[in-house]
Amino acid sequence: MLKNFWYAVEFANAVTRAPKRVTCLGQDFVLYRKRDGTVVCLSDLCVHRGAALSEGTLVGDKIACPYHGWEYEPDGACSKIPANPEGRGIPKRARVDSYPIREEYGLIWAFLGDLPEDERPPIPHFPEHDDPSFACVYVEMVIEANYERTFENVVDAAHTPFVHGTRFGNPDKPQIPDYEIVQDDWSAIADISLSPPPARGLWKRLYKEKPEEVLTTNGWYLPNIVKLHVRLPFGDMVLYDHNIPLDRNRTLVKIVGYRNFFTGKWADRDARKRIRGILLQDKPVVESQRPELLPYDLPDELHLRSDALQVAYRRRRQQLMADGWWVGDDEQMPVNGKRGSATVIPS
Ligand code: FES
């Protein structure tokens, strides 16, 4: 797994003064806001007897374990053990891990690795977030598949006419033209012209004149984010799809979506329902893929030119493994082995 990256672990509006458990890379964390509004991220495992701190309560800016009341500071150090007689010290080992946090684009990002601040790979820039012409929507869903499978699915333009033919793919024109990839150490982006959906249903109402092609920008940002920007005749829709590894075979997909048309309708239940409808079409196909984990060697699956964005990811992943960025063995990541389950905000 790739630990030395920022992971978006929760929507910012879901993190309050009530402790909240989140899961990433097979580990549980507790998030809460201090009185000044900044967010704290600690390991969700009390070092005394392993109770979940997320079941505890806040005492000022500290969190108290629900079992024996040990209190932990925002930096993870235990500063109070109620069972100790007065004057007895706190053991040095009485502390839990604390993780750097950033709050950007309506998301809480945690850095789960050990790189110093100036060596950490960047959080991608979402330019639409500060553009007042765009409205924003947040959607999420758990998919029972490894995150690299769900991640690759969103950079796979060729699946659209088949999996999403009833929504926005064009089953009559499944060809993917060759495309150029612009790549750096942490991302790969491509402009791809696709055939728009047939003029029927919603699309019939939206098209004044059906275009021959729709320009999309598709690509990935390490470790787990996919961007899909669709330029429709009446405006732009941009989705940032975060594939959060809950454990080896489960992924929490969190989508931050923007559009600059029909903005009043974008953040409503209907928009969330539409995005969830697309994810529900992906879900059974991605969950059926075998092997569950992405093969390590490129020739282990067949690739076409239309798979170039996925191949670019697999090549970069091989480099990162060779350079020691890949930590541990995904085979050993827990399978439903963590405590509890991630909370999903009802949409
Ligand atoms: Fe947390 Fe005992 S288990 S204080």
Residues whose N, C-alpha, C, O or C-beta is under 5 A from the ligand:
A	BS01	FES	C46 H48 R49 G50 A51 C65 Y67 H68 G69 W70
